[in-house]
């Protein structure tokens, strides 16, 4: 066998390194560190298994909690924690409010955006770093949550964060850097991990009511949290139940000056912005001559003649937001049941149930009709004074009221209703601290 002159020295150094690593591992405690709110933030088995292998081939203790985000202050990437104490002191009433005030992200879909015009009504989407919502992964206790059934613009999938009752939340952990290497391409912007309460003794009733200074946007929020925790020879059993009710009234656009489109009156440098796609009086184009006929403002029917039209020019735009809302009416109620049983320190069985019902009622002005609809007014029409076929350029038809009138509850508008439920169960195991990698 070939001999190496430094073989004994290398063996001695290797043995000393292994002894030092063993002493370091055995000297660690088994209890997780508490955070500022008194709760404990544990690391998942997958992160520890991949990141805590030592050069000597040994594994540190692993505490399984079912989520991948490391506790604050440890791990290769920073994690921001919004604990229950912080959420309570800020007086937030929805998860959307909590996350929308986080500097690193923005709410991209909720009852205050595109009221009456949203193709994903009664939902709330959140995205980090101003990237699309489908670039931010939303987890519940470290597990993926079902997406909202209707994507934004039919292409952008997201998790409705408001489908999770606020009363059930213990804390929110935000992985501020991209997590695609760990979670996949839907975590390019980062990860939002919502941790539910799983250890609670007693009961708590919360009630909130408030409105804006203008007497609208009334918000009513009530919640109930109850739980029991027992420990004995059978192990430890935790049962936490919550119920959450939320109701908000709408904000009419005509009640806010900044919703009007005539912004030029504030400053000559501000361009006016019509509040509707087409003007209320409308215009028509002759299909034979190409002449544009603009209806004069204030013209009423049914008897009209050529004197009620202006030849050429542009129709007057509408800057008054009639039949529009800045915030939709929304009602939500739901609850959670979180059951855990720890027969031993290394075995955990859990069962989690979430249910939520949401109803949103909103209005939007009728956008009328235009050339896109293929309407042609024939020359022989008795109300056509120009004796050539006319095609409408566009007319808002405000007099017809808002889009999609609904007779329910005596209101007009769009009234989607959605029920959501999620049930998850599983078992997690952790190796004892004396386990060693072979």
C-alpha positions, -999 to +999 in steps of 0.1 A: +000+000+000+013+035-009+022+056+021+018+094+024+042+114+046+014+136+061-012+108+066-009+107+104-014+144+107-044+144+084-060+116+104-054+134+137-069+167+124-100+148+111-106+130+144-103+163+163-128+180+139-154+151+144-151+153+182-157+191+181-188+187+159-202+160+181-198+182+212-215+211+194-245+190+184-249+174+218-247+208+235-278+221+218-311+224+236-343+209+223-366+238+230-374+263+202-367+300+209-396+322+217-404+354+197-415+388+209-451+378+213-444+347+234-450+323+205-424+300+192-411+299+156-399+265+146-380+254+115-392+227+092-376+194+086-370+200+050-350+232+056-330+217+084-324+185+065-309+204+036-292+233+054-279+219+087-257+190+076-223+194+091-190+185+075-189+155+098-221+140+084-242+146+115-276+162+117-289+188+141-322+183+160-352+187+137-385+201+149-413+195+124-440+221+122-451+216+086-438+248+070-405+256+052-398+292+064-370+294+090-375+313+122-365+350+123-328+356+125-318+322+112-315+307+078-300+320+045-329+345+038-346+371+059-381+365+073-404+393+085-429+382+112-461+401+119-473+386+152-508+388+167-498+416+191-487+438+161-519+430+142-541+439+172-524+472+180-527+483+143-565+478+145-565+459+112-598+442+104-589+419+075-558+401+063-559+424+032-555+454+055-526+438+073-506+429+042-515+459+022-498+481+048-466+460+046-440+481+028-427+452+006-460+443-011-494+456-024-529+443-026-537+438-063-573+428-060-599+436-033-632+453-027-615+488-031-601+481-065-621+479-097-654+479-078-681+467-101-656+460-129-636+431-114-637+397-131-626+382-097-652+398-074-654+392-036-617+383-035-584+398-024-550+391-039-516+401-026-482+403-043-447+411-031-424+436-048-452+449-070-450+417-091-481+398-102-500+380-075-491+346-090-455+353-083-461+353-045-467+320-028-493+319+000-491+291+025-513+281+055-491+266+083-466+259+056-490+241+032-503+254-001-538+269-001-563+265-029-564+292-055-594+315-061-616+299-088-616+329-111-581+342-120-574+379-125-580+388-161-586+350-166-548+344-165-533+354-131-540+328-104-540+339-068-550+329-033-579+348-018-563+359+015-596+373+029-610+338+028-590+331+060-607+345+091-585+371+109-595+357+143-577+324+135-543+339+127-515+337+152-489+354+131-478+360+095-443+352+083-431+368+051-401+355+032-389+388+017-365+374-009-374+351-037-381+315-027-383+298-061-353+276-053-372+260-024-408+263-034-409+266-071-415+293-097-447+306-080-425+320-052-403+343-073-414+374-054-414+357-020-436+337+003-464+347+027-469+320+054-500+324+075-497+306+108-530+297+125-536+294+162-530+258+174-525+262+212-552+283+230-569+280+264-600+300+272-623+322+250-621+356+235-648+378+220-638+408+198-661+435+184-653+465+162-674+491+145-663+522+126-672+545+097-656+572+076-659+609+085-685+613+057-708+588+072-703+560+048-680+529+046-694+515+078-673+485+089-687+459+114-664+432+125-670+405+152-651+374+161-650+346+186-620+325+195-622+295+219-598+267+227-587+240+251-554+224+257-549+192+277-517+173+285-515+139+302-503+103+297-521+103+263-499+132+252-510+167+244-543+176+227-551+211+214-585+222+200-589+258+187-621+271+170-628+305+156-658+324+141-654+356+121-680+380+108-672+411+086-696+436+069-687+468+051-709+493+033-700+509+000-685+543-010-703+560-038-679+577-062-700+609-064-693+614-027-656+618-032-642+648-051-611+629-064-633+605-083-645+631-107-628+633-141-625+671-146-591+673-130-581+702-152-600+725-128-574+716-101-544+726-123-540+733-160-513+706-161-538+679-150-555+664-180-592+656-178-601+619-176-635+607-187-651+584-162-668+563-189-656+547-221-681+567-242-699+600-238-735+602-227-747+620-258-727+599-283-719+603-320-725+585-352-707+581-385-723+579-419-714+547-437-717+563-471-701+598-466-680+591-436-694+622-419-694+623-381-727+635-365-724+645-328-755+647-307-758+680-289-758+679-251-793+681-236-810+666-266-840+645-257-863+623-278-883+609-293-886+636-320-852+647-332-840+663-364-808+674-381-806+705-359-800+684-328-766+672-343-733+689-348-715+680-380-680+669-371-661+675-339-659+655-307-688+647-283-687+661-248-672+637-223-688+628-189-667+636-159-694+628-132-690+593-118-727+583-118-736+547-108-700+540-097-684+530-064-650+533-049-657+505-025-681+476-029-705+463-003-691+431+012-703+406+037-681+377+049-685+351+077-667+319+084-646+300+108-619+274+115-614+243+135-578+233+143-572+200+162-537+187+170-526+156+190-490+150+201-488+115+215-450+120+219-425+147+214-417+133+179-452+125+166-480+149+157-514+144+142-534+174+130-568+181+114-576+216+101-609+229+086-616+263+071-649+276+058-659+310+045-689+326+027-684+359+009-709+381-008-701+413-027-726+438-041-713+465-064-724+487-092-708+501-123-722+525-149-737+511-181-710+514-208-737+516-235-731+505-270-706+513-299-695+501-333-681+470-317-717+458-312-723+459-350-754+482-347-765+499-379-793+525-380-807+522-416-813+553-437-850+546-438-854+547-400-878+575-392-855+588-365-825+591-389-826+626-404-795+621-426-809+594-450-778+573-449-768+543-428-753+553-394-730+534-371-727+545-335-692+555-324-702+550-288-728+561-262-728+554-225-766+551-221-765+563-185-803+565-185-805+527-185-790+525-151-760+504-140-747+472-156-764+440-147-793+452-126-802+428-098-836+428-080-823+410-049-823+431-017-838+460-036-804+470-050-790+473-085-756+460-094-734+430-095-740+406-066-716+376-067-718+351-039-691+325-031-687+297-005-653+282+002-642+254+024-609+237+029-601+205+049-566+192+055-553+164+078-520+147+082-492+133+104-458+147+110-428+131+126-394+143+139-364+123+148-351+125+184-321+147+191-299+117+195-304+106+159-272+106+138-267+105+101-249+075+088 
